[in-house]
């Protein structure tokens, strides 16, 4: 009996191990399903495909309905963006959670995973901020990005990315993405009573130091900026990471001014300005807007004829102040290219 026990145990082990191995393999597959081949592509391109299908379906419907109902067939596009909304105050939220496949050995969301999810947040932003440009065959290119990591996101924690337009110039669009969560660790002390970060970046805490500033002034500026970033959000959410993105709108090889893209979607300094701009874009139609995107905007004389600039009239000072806070991301990266030896 004693001699048979090891053999029986070995036989039992061999019969159990295949089933156990399959179970472990299945669990690993489930835990890492979001990192399987083509899953990223599916998550990025599915919303784009859905937008294209809705636009195509609406266009087909207009062939078989009366003229009085054609506006209803195109209503889906107007529902995608908040017509009349100030673009500087519009915040788009994309929700996610920290899966095991995106975390490091410290059981926190890996720093390398932030850009991965930001791809999805940018796609979501594109389809809600400038869907008409996408449907017209245009797009947006990422020219530069910067991450500032403040707090870790624990494994399995739910978080969200709040995307907000900082400002723009004749070419570049600046967007800030804030990774936040509503979970408060037990060891966290009560939040200070001071308000959270302001959208216009209060100059007392985040002004850009001049080149002549001393080392002590620079260190003090950095300390103030970090302290301000570590304050809770206005709604009490915990801020984990900030990412500043520099983007440019393109239609083929043609650069499209950000003001034209935003105004064409119905954004404006006031509700009236945004609504008027959207009405002008609808009047031009898809073909007319496509021509503008492809460079016809250059032939439009300045002043009131450029209705997209008129839609943003009144935001100039605010845009200039906000862009001055983040332009260092693009300037710094461009300056790094000129460093000898790089």
N, C-alpha and C positions, 0 to 999 in steps of 0.2 A: 504494500500500500504506500509505503513511504517513497519507494522508487517511482511509483506512478504519479505521485503528486506533482513533481516538477514538470513532467510531461503534460499533465492535464492543465497545469497553470499556463504553460507555454501555448498549448492549443487554444485555451480560452483567450489568451492575450492576442493571438494571431487572428482570432475570429472577431474580437472587439475592435482592434486597432483600425481596420479599414473604415468601419462605421464612424469611429471617433475622428479619424483624419478627415473624412468627408464633412462631418459636422463643423470641425474647426475651419476647414477651407471655405465652407458656405458662410460661416460667420465673418470671416475675413473679407469675403467678397461683398457681403452686405455692408460692412463697415467702411469699405473703400470704394463703393459703387460710384461715388461722384468723381473719382479719379481714374475711372476706366477709360480706355481709348474712345474718342469721339463724343464723350459725355459733355466736355467743355464746348465743343462745336454745336452740339444739340442745344445746350442752354443758351448760347449766344444767338444762333440763327433761327431758333423757333419763334421768338417774338417778331423778328424781322419778316419771316415767312407769313406769320399771322397778319401783320400789318399789310403786306402786299396782297394777301388774299382778300381782306376786307375792302381794300381799295378797288381791286379787280371786280369783286362782286357788286360793289356800288356802281361801278362804271357800266357793267352789264345791265343792271336794273334800269339805268336811265334810258336804255334803248327800247324798253317796253312799257314805260309809264308816261303819264302826261307831264307836260312842262311844269304844271303847278306843283307836282310832287317831287321834282328833281332835287330841290333843295333838301328835302328829307333824306334822299338817298345819299347825300354827301355830308349829312349831319355827323356821321361817325368821326370824321376828321376834326371837326370843330370840338367834339367831345374829348379829344385826346389832349388838348392844351387848354388852359384856363384863359380864354380870350379876355383881354383887358387887364390882365395881371401884370404888376410891376415885375420885370425879370429879375431884379436884384432881391426881391422878397420871396420869390418862388422857391420852395424847398421840396425836392422829390425824395421819397424814402424807399429804399430797397432793403428787404429783410433777409436775414440769413442765420445760420447757426454754425458753430465751430465743430465740425466733424473730426473724427480720429485721423482721417487721411490728410487733414489740413493742419494738424498740430505737431509740435516737436516733442522731444524727450522730456521736456518740463511740463507736459500736458497743457500747453498754452497754444493758441493759434500762432503758427509759425509766421515770422516776418515775411517769408517768401510767399505766403498764402494771401496776404493783403492785395498785391497786384492781381492775383488770379481772380479774386472775387470782384475787384474793381472793374475788370473787363465786363462783368455782367451788369454792374451798376451803371457803367458808361453806356452800355447798350440800352438799358432801361431809360436813361436820361435822354438819349438820342431820340427814342421813339415817342417821348412825351414832351420834349422841348422843340424839336424841329422835324416832325414826321413828314412835312411837305417836301423838304429838301431830300430826304431819303427816298420818297416815292418818285421824285423827279430825277433820280439817278445820281444824286450827290451823296456826300458823306462827310465825315469828320476824321481828321488825322491827329494822332497824339504826338505833339512836338516835344514834350518834356514833362516830367513828373518828379515830385519830391514827397517823401514820407517823413513824418515826425511821430515816432512811437512814444506814447506817454504811459500807458498801462497795458498789462497783458489781458487777453480775453481767454478765460478758462475753457477747457475742452467741454463740449456739449452745451456751452452757453449760447443763448440767443442774442443776436445783436442786429443792428441796422446801420445802413450807410445813408447819411443825409447829404444829398448833393445840392449845391447852391452856386449860382453864378456870382462870381466876385465882380467882374466887369470885363471890358474889352476895349480894343483900339481899332484901327482900320483893318487889322489883320488877325490879331490873336484874341482868343477867348480864354478867360481864366475861370476855372471852376474849382471849388473847394469841396472835398468829400470828408465828412466827419463820421468816423466809426464810433458808435455809441451803444450803450446797453442800459437797461433799466434795472439791472441786478446790482444790489449793493452788498458787498461782502460784510460778514458779521464783524470783522475787525476794523471796518472803515469807521472813522470818526464822523460825527455829524458835520454836514457841509457848512461852510461859512455862509454868513448872511449876505455876502456881496453877490451881485448879479453875475450871471454867466457871461461868456464871451459875447461881445456885441458884433452884429453883422458888419458894422462899418469900421471895426478895428480901432478902438479908441487910441488916439495918438499918445496918450499918457503912458500906455503900456506896450504899444506895438509900433511905435514910429521907427522908421528905418534910420540907422545911424549914418552919419555922414562919413566920408573917407577920412576926414581929419580928426575923427573922434579918437580919444585915447583908449588904451587897452582897458582901463578901469571902466570907462563909459560903455565900451562894448560888452564887457562882462555884466555890467548892471542892466543893460538892455536885454541881454539874453536871459538873465534871471527874471526880469519882469515879464518877458514874453512867455517863459515856461510856467511861471506862477499863474499868469492869466489863463493859459491853456489848461491848467490842472483844475481850474474852477469847474463846478458842475454846469451842465447846460441849463438854459433858462427854465426848462421843464423838469429839472432835477436829474436828467439822465447823466450817466458817467461817460466821459470822453476817453476813448482808448487810443485813437490815432487820428492824425490829420494828414490829408494828402492834397497837394495843390497840383492841378493839371493844367498844362498849357496846350491849347488845341487850336486847330485851324480848319475852317470849312472849305471843302473842295467840291467842284463839279468837273470831273475829269482832271485836267491840270490847271484849271482856273480857280484862283482864290476868291471866295465869296465873302464880302464884308459881314461880320457878325450881326450888325444892326439890321441889315437887309433880311437875314435869315429869321431873326427873332421877331421883327415887325411883321413879316409875312405870316407868321403863326398867330399873330394877334397880341403879342406882348407890347406894352407901352408904358410911358411914365404915368399915365392916368388911364382909367377905364375907357374914357372917351377916345383918347389917342390910340390905344390898342385896338379898340373896336373899329375905328376909322381905317387903320392900317390893314386889318384883316379884310374889311370890306373892299379895299383897293386890290388886295391880292386875289380875292374871289372874282372881282371884276376882270382882272387880267387873265384869269384862268390858268390851268396847268401849263399850257404852252407859253403864255406870256411870262410866267414866273420862271419857267425853265430857261427862257432866253435871257432874263435878268441874271440868273445864276451863272449863265455861261459867258457873262462879260458885258451884256448890254447895259448894265448899270453904269458903266463908265461914260456912256454917251448921254446920260441924263444930267442936265445942268444942275448946279447946286441950288440951295435955297429950298423953297417950298415944293419944287418939283421932285426932290428926293424925299418922298413920303416916309421912307423908312427912318431917315434921320429926324424928321418931324415927329415921328411917333415916340422917339426917345428924348425929345427936347425937354429939358428940366432935370435930367439925370446927369448932366455933364460933370458937375462938381463932385457929386457922390461917386461916380465911376472913377474919376481921376484919383480921388482920395483912396479908394479901395484898391485900385490897381497898383498904386505906389507901394502898398504893403506887401504885395506878392510878386511883383515884377522881378525881384531878385532871383527867383527860381530860374527864370529863363536867362537873365543876364549872367548869372553865376555859371550856368552850364555852358553858355557860349564862351564865357571867359576862360573856362577850363580848357577849351580847345586850343587856346593861344599860349598856354603854359609851355615853356620849352621842355622838350623831352617827352611830352605826352602825345 
